[in-house]
Amino acid sequence: MKTRKLILALTDGLRPEAITPSVMPTLHALAAAHTSVTEARTIRPSVTVAALASLATGVTPETHRLVRPGLDFLPRLTRLRPVARELSRHDIPADVVTAELPLAALPLAWALTQAAGARCLFPAGRRARDTATAADWLLHEENAGLVFVYLPDCDEAGHAHGWMSTPYLQAAGEIDAALGILSTRVEDALLVVLADHGGGAVIRTEHHHPHPTNERIPLILAGPGVAREHRLEGPVSLLDVSATILWWFGVPVPRCYEGRPLLEAFAPALTLEAASP
């Protein structure tokens, strides 16, 4: 049986309102042609560190308590069940591709990658499309499994100039160019695009305050078995993505996970196949 692949593209700080035909034509077309979520929600606090920890472990910040960067992550991760570690138990690799990191940040980033169970960390490129090109190269490998692609452009522009500002929308366009590269893989890989938070609701250049605009995120799924021209209208959380990843690879979802596989995003034939022993 052909090994499944999954691309998880995390577009840091991307608000759903930026996904328009003029600003992000590729992502807008993907959302229309495949499955998208009208009102997905991130966790509280709506900050990147907490959201990434929840995405990695399948539990809320109240459970993982990882809301600030630092070495506290390492011992806490060993007491949780990260997605990448669950995959590795079934010989499915998980790799992380990010934009270039400062040299001083590399040791901690690599330590966290290993603690979470990922195989490799690839810092690559100053622009989103360069990072996506590196991820695309990695996907050429026969044994690629989960490839997590972190794209920070919108968040950086939002903090510097404000959410939905002209520079922010230009950054969204750069993200769209990156997703254009990754979307060429949807014939043989599941592409999941989401954000960790929105922004600009209370303070134009921030996103941590409790507010629907800060907590509402886009979620698009495209690829083999995904329902076409389908919208998920029910409650959907960032936590559901963690469970969906494991389900896609046929790996049991730990009972401690606080989300659920988004089975309604897939064609019935695929859900029956996944349920078969």
N, C-alpha and C positions, 0 to 999 in steps of 0.2 A: 504494500500500500504506500502511495506517495506521501512523504512527510509534509505535514501541514506547516504553513508559515503565517505569521501574524505581524503586521507593522502597527505599532502603537505610536501615533504622532501626537505629542503633547504640545499644543500651541499656547504657551504661557500668556495668560492675560487676554486671550481673544474673546471679545464679546460677540454674541450671535448677530447683533445689528450690523457688524462689519461684513457679514457674508452676503454680499449683494453681487449681481451680475457685473457691475462696473468695477468694484473693488477686488472681489475674489471670485472671478468667473469659474475657475476650476472647482473650488470647494462648493460653490453654489450649484453647479451642474451635478457634482457627485451626490449632494444632499437630495436633489430632485430626482435623480435616477435610481438611487438606492434607498437605504433606510436612514432616517434622521429623527431626532428627538426635538419636539417643540419646546419643552420646558425642562431640560435637565438641570440638576442642582449639584453644586459642590458641597464641601463640608464647612463647618464653622470651627475655628476662624478661617475665613476665605483667604488664606495666605499660601504661598507656594510650598514651603517646607511641610506644613501640615497636610496639604493636599497630596503631595508626592508620597508622603509616608502612608497615607490612607490608600492611595492607588497601589502602592507596593505591597501592603499588608492585608488589605481587604477589611480594615476596621476603622472606626472613627477616632478622632483625636482624643476623645474621652477614654478610649481603650489603649491606644498606642502612646499617647502623651508626648509625641514627637512634634513639637510646634516651633522649635528654634534649632538652627543648625549647630552642630558641634559633636564632640565625641560621645555625648550621652546616647547617640543613636546606636552605637555599636553593641553595648550590652542589652539594650532594649530589643533590638532586632533579633537577638538570639532567643528571646522569649516569645517571639511571634512566629507566624508562618507566612513569610513573604511569597508572593507569586513565583518569583524566579527560583526560589528554593524548592517549592512544590514541583515545578516543572523539572528541575534537575534530578529529582528522585525518579523521574520517568525518562531520564536521558534526553530531555528536551532542553537545548541551550537557550539562554537569554542573554542578549548583548545590548549595550547601551551606547548610543551615538549622540553626542552633544555638540554644541558650538565650542569653539576653542575656550579653554579654561586658563586662568592665570596659573603660572608654575606653582605658586604657593598653595593653590587650592587642590592640585592634583593628588597629593598623598591622601588627604581626607576623602576626596571623591572616589579614589580607587578603593580605599578601605571600606567605605559604605557600599560600593558596588559588590565587593566580595562578600560582605556580611549579609547582604540581601540575597545572595545566591546567584548573581549574574556571572557570566563567564568572562566577559571583556568589557572594558570601557574605551571608547574611541572618541576623543575630542577632535573635531574636524571642522574647520571653516569658520569664517567670521560672518558670513551671510547664511540665511536659512537654506538657500538652494545649494550651497557648498556642503552643508551638513547632510542634506538629503541625498546628494550625490554620493557621499561616503556610505550612507546607509544602503543605497541602491547597490553599490559595489559589494557590500557585505551580503546582501540578499542573493547574489550570484552563487554563494557557497551552497553546496548541496545539503549540508547539515544545519543550515540556518533554521531557527525556530521562532522565538519571539525577538523582534528587533524594536527596541524602545528608542524613539527619536525625539529629542528635546529641542524645541525651537523657541528661544526667548525673545525674539525681535519685538513683538507687540508689547510685552511687559516693559521692556527697556524704553520704548518710545512713550508708553503711557506714563511711566514715572517721570520721564524727562519733560514731556510736552503736554500731557493730559490725554485721557482716554477719548477716542473718537476725534482727536485733533488731526490736522493734515499729516504730520509726521507719523502718527499712529496708523492712519489708513494706508500710508505708504509702506509701513512695516507689514501691515496685513497683506498688501500686494506681494511683498517679498515672500511671506509665508505661503501665499497661493502658488508662487512659482515653485517653491519647494514641494508642495503637495502635488503639483503637476508631474514632478519627477517620480514621486512615490506612487501616484495613481496608475502609472503604467504597469504596476504589479498586480492589479486587482483581478486579473484572470487566474492567477495561481496563489494569491495570498489575500488574507483578510486584512483590510486597512481600516483601522479605527482612529478617528480624529476627534480629539476633545481638548478642552481647556481646563486649567486648574482653578480659574476664577475669572470674574469679569473685572470691573473697575470703574472709577470715576463717579460713583453715585453720591457720596457725601463730600469727599475731597477730590477734586478733578484729577489729581495725580496719585491717588491711593486707592486701595481696594480692600482693606482689612475690616472696615466697619460692617456690622450686620445690616444688609440691605439687599433686596431682591436683585438689583442690577449688578452688585458685586458677586452675588452667589449663583446667578444664572449662567450656564455654560452651554456651548454647542456640543453636540455628539452626533457623529456621522459614522455609519458602518457601510462598507462597500467591499464586495468580493464574492468568492464562491459560496453559494447557498444563501446569500443575503436576499431578503425580500426586495423586490423592485418597486420603486415609486411608493414607498411605504412610510407612514409617519407614526411614531409611537406617541400616544397622547397621555398615557398614564404616568404616575410618578416614576421618574428615573433618576438615579443618583450616580455620582462618580464611583461609589462603592460597587455598583452593579458591573462596572467594567472589569474589575478584578475577578469577579466570579465568572464572567463571560469568557475571559481569556482562558481560564482553566478548563471550562466546559468545552471550548473550541478544540482544545488539544486532547480532550478525552481524559482529563485528570480530575479526580474527585475534588469537589469544593469543600474545604474544611468547614466543619460545623461552626467554628468560631467566626467565620466571615459574616459580615453584617449586610452584604448585598446579595443579589440573586442573578443567575444567568439570564440574559435578555433573550429568551427563547423566541419571543414574538418577533424578533428582528430577522429571523431566519425562515426559509421555506420549510414546510412540514417534512419534506423528505429528509432534510438534513437533521432535524431534531429527532426523527425516528432512527436515523443511522447512529447518532450519538448515544441514543438510549439503548442500542443493541449491545449485548455482552460481547 
